[in-house]
Amino acid sequence: MDNVTAYTRFSFGSTYLMGGLSFIPVLVGLFALSQCFLTVEEIYVERTKAASTKNPFPSLKDLKTIAPTILRAGLTGTFIGIIPGAGGDISAFVSYDMERRVSKHPEKFGTGIPEGIAAPEASNNGTTGGALIPLLTLGIPGDANTAVMLGALMMHNLTPGPQLFLTKAETVNTLFAGFMVANVFMLLLGLLGQPLFVKIVSIPKRILVPVIIVMCTVGSFAINNNYYDIVIMLIAGIVGYFMSKGGYPLSPIVLALILGPMAEGNFRRSLVMSQGSYAIFFQRPFSAAFIIIGLLSLAWPVITHLRVKWRETGKG
């Protein structure tokens, strides 16, 4: 359904498609199911030696390597978390892609290098704290988790906003303290559970892959109790499989599914407010700056390619 005029578009007569594609089945299909298809092509190993868990902490060399990554990804995740509706999925994908772009060896991403692991995790953690900012200051949840928190606050007659800091300062301080305590317990859980978590690598792939496929199917169906979600997951898995085989990234599809409806809705409303004039997007310095940054980010790969080609031509 068009989110402005409520006109049905590209539903092909199906009532299921009137609500758009469900995000979770598409996500499961693109990343989990497609990886299962890729794993089927690999040579199965009956038993893989489990990783060592004698020292759960990263080495000093690894810490030195991922320190800049954690800083960049954490700040990126916090900034994305402030944007309402973005969430940890977007921040993880954006940080991973950004780290791959700035890396001196991008071809190693996807093989388990420390930077590729640290970037999405640090960004995801940063998003959690960033999402609390619009929740507590404006009453706008930054992601699904803070949306649940908003409901809990409203149940206790606590209205998020500027007045909350003045009238219920002790509640806000309790939330901040709980957030810090939760991070400590997450660290303890990770350290204590690591010997058990790492055992998954010892499971033969011929057993692990069917289990994952079943879990993907059950999880996709359980979201809305609709078998159409299973079909969407299967189609997304096939698309993701061929995209991975062709070397195309999957992250832009996820970003488009999340941000596409938001971008279109706000774009259309802006044009309604300006009576069809596109000048509304350039009249404010803040919006104009973001448009310029977006155009530069699109043009930068082309500029880089031309610079490299020009240097090679000059050397020749």
SULURFEN-V586722 format. One record per residue. N is the residue number from 0. RES is the residue in three letters. PSI is psi in degrees with one decimal (NA if undefined). Layout:
# SULURFEN-V586722
n-><N N>
res-><RES RES>
psi-><PSI PSI>
This chain:
# SULURFEN-V586722
n-><0 1 2 3 4 5 6 7 8 9 10 11 12 13 14 15 16 17 18 19 20 21 22 23 24 25 26 27 28 29 30 31 32 33 34 35 36 37 38 39 40 41 42 43 44 45 46 47 48 49 50 51 52 53 54 55 56 57 58 59 60 61 62 63 64 65 66 67 68 69 70 71 72 73 74 75 76 77 78 79 80 81 82 83 84 85 86 87 88 89 90 91 92 93 94 95 96 97 98 99 100 101 102 103 104 105 106 107 108 109 110 111 112 113 114 115 116 117 118 119 120 121 122 123 124 125 126 127 128 129 130 131 132 133 134 135 136 137 138 139 140 141 142 143 144 145 146 147 148 149 150 151 152 153 154 155 156 157 158 159 160 161 162 163 164 165 166 167 168 169 170 171 172 173 174 175 176 177 178 179 180 181 182 183 184 185 186 187 188 189 190 191 192 193 194 195 196 197 198 199 200 201 202 203 204 205 206 207 208 209 210 211 212 213 214 215 216 217 218 219 220 221 222 223 224 225 226 227 228 229 230 231 232 233 234 235 236 237 238 239 240 241 242 243 244 245 246 247 248 249 250 251 252 253 254 255 256 257 258 259 260 261 262 263 264 265 266 267 268 269 270 271 272 273 274 275 276 277 278 279 280 281 282 283 284 285 286 287 288 289 290 291 292 293 294 295 296 297 298 299 300 301 302 303 304 305 306 307 308 309 310 311 312 313 314 315>
res-><MET ASP ASN VAL THR ALA TYR THR ARG PHE SER PHE GLY SER THR TYR LEU MET GLY GLY LEU SER PHE ILE PRO VAL LEU VAL GLY LEU PHE ALA LEU SER GLN CYS PHE LEU THR VAL GLU GLU ILE TYR VAL GLU ARG THR LYS ALA ALA SER THR LYS ASN PRO PHE PRO SER LEU LYS ASP LEU LYS THR ILE ALA PRO THR ILE LEU ARG ALA GLY LEU THR GLY THR PHE ILE GLY ILE ILE PRO GLY ALA GLY GLY ASP ILE SER ALA PHE VAL SER TYR ASP MET GLU ARG ARG VAL SER LYS HIS PRO GLU LYS PHE GLY THR GLY ILE PRO GLU GLY ILE ALA ALA PRO GLU ALA SER ASN ASN GLY THR THR GLY GLY ALA LEU ILE PRO LEU LEU THR LEU GLY ILE PRO GLY ASP ALA ASN THR ALA VAL MET LEU GLY ALA LEU MET MET HIS ASN LEU THR PRO GLY PRO GLN LEU PHE LEU THR LYS ALA GLU THR VAL ASN THR LEU PHE ALA GLY PHE MET VAL ALA ASN VAL PHE MET LEU LEU LEU GLY LEU LEU GLY GLN PRO LEU PHE VAL LYS ILE VAL SER ILE PRO LYS ARG ILE LEU VAL PRO VAL ILE ILE VAL MET CYS THR VAL GLY SER PHE ALA ILE ASN ASN ASN TYR TYR ASP ILE VAL ILE MET LEU ILE ALA GLY ILE VAL GLY TYR PHE MET SER LYS GLY GLY TYR PRO LEU SER PRO ILE VAL LEU ALA LEU ILE LEU GLY PRO MET ALA GLU GLY ASN PHE ARG ARG SER LEU VAL MET SER GLN GLY SER TYR ALA ILE PHE PHE GLN ARG PRO PHE SER ALA ALA PHE ILE ILE ILE GLY LEU LEU SER LEU ALA TRP PRO VAL ILE THR HIS LEU ARG VAL LYS TRP ARG GLU THR GLY LYS GLY>
psi-><133.3 127.9 2.5 -48.3 -7.5 25.8 138.8 129.6 131.7 36.7 -16.0 33.8 5.5 129.0 -26.5 -41.6 -8.3 -27.3 3.9 173.3 133.9 132.5 -45.2 -48.7 -37.4 -43.6 -44.2 -42.0 -44.3 -42.1 -44.6 -54.5 -40.2 -36.4 -33.8 -40.9 -40.1 -36.7 -31.6 -31.4 -19.4 163.3 122.9 138.7 125.5 -38.6 131.8 135.2 129.2 148.2 151.9 139.2 20.9 -37.9 96.5 -14.1 145.0 154.1 166.2 -33.9 -43.0 -40.3 -41.0 -35.0 -42.0 -5.5 -50.5 -34.9 -44.6 -41.0 -49.0 -47.0 -37.7 -43.6 -39.7 -44.5 -39.1 -43.6 -43.2 -34.4 -28.9 -29.4 119.4 133.5 -5.7 -68.6 175.6 -27.5 -48.0 -44.8 -38.4 -45.3 -42.8 -44.4 -40.5 -45.6 -39.3 -40.8 -35.1 -32.9 -38.3 -8.5 149.0 -14.0 68.7 -21.0 -17.4 -9.9 134.2 -3.1 1.8 20.9 153.2 -39.4 -38.4 -25.5 -40.7 -35.4 -56.7 -33.2 -44.3 -38.9 -40.7 -41.3 -39.0 -31.9 -35.8 -46.1 -38.2 -33.9 -21.0 -22.4 -55.1 -27.5 -51.2 -30.0 -33.9 -11.5 18.5 117.3 136.9 -26.2 -171.6 -36.1 -44.8 -23.0 -40.6 -40.3 -36.4 -43.3 -39.2 -41.0 -42.0 -33.4 -28.6 21.3 36.2 114.1 111.5 145.0 -178.6 -34.8 -22.2 -35.9 -24.6 -40.7 -30.0 53.8 -33.7 -32.9 -43.7 -42.9 -34.8 -39.5 -43.7 -42.6 -41.4 -34.6 -42.4 -40.9 -38.4 -38.1 -37.1 -44.2 -31.4 -39.1 -46.2 -41.1 -41.3 -41.8 -42.1 -32.2 -5.2 -43.4 -30.7 -41.4 -37.1 -14.5 -15.0 -24.6 -14.4 -5.3 127.9 141.4 -29.5 -18.3 -38.2 -41.3 -48.7 -36.0 -42.2 -40.6 -42.6 -42.9 -37.9 -43.2 -46.5 -42.8 -40.6 -39.8 -35.8 -17.0 -51.7 4.9 44.7 125.0 -15.7 -31.0 -33.0 -40.0 -44.1 -40.9 -42.8 -43.8 -42.9 -36.7 -40.4 -43.4 -44.6 -34.9 -49.1 -32.4 -41.6 -39.8 -31.9 -3.6 18.6 138.0 146.9 -21.6 -40.3 -30.9 -42.2 -44.1 -39.2 -38.9 -36.7 -50.2 -19.6 -55.3 -37.5 -43.9 -43.5 -45.1 -46.8 -33.9 -45.5 -41.2 -36.6 -40.8 -34.4 -43.3 -36.6 7.0 41.4 3.6 127.8 -5.8 -16.5 -25.0 -9.4 -5.8 -29.3 134.0 -36.2 -49.1 -39.6 -38.3 -41.3 -36.7 -41.4 -43.0 -41.1 -41.9 -39.6 -39.3 -33.1 -36.3 -19.9 -44.8 -37.9 -42.9 -43.0 -43.3 -43.2 -37.4 -43.5 -41.5 -38.5 -39.5 -42.2 -37.7 -38.6 -38.6 -34.9 NA>
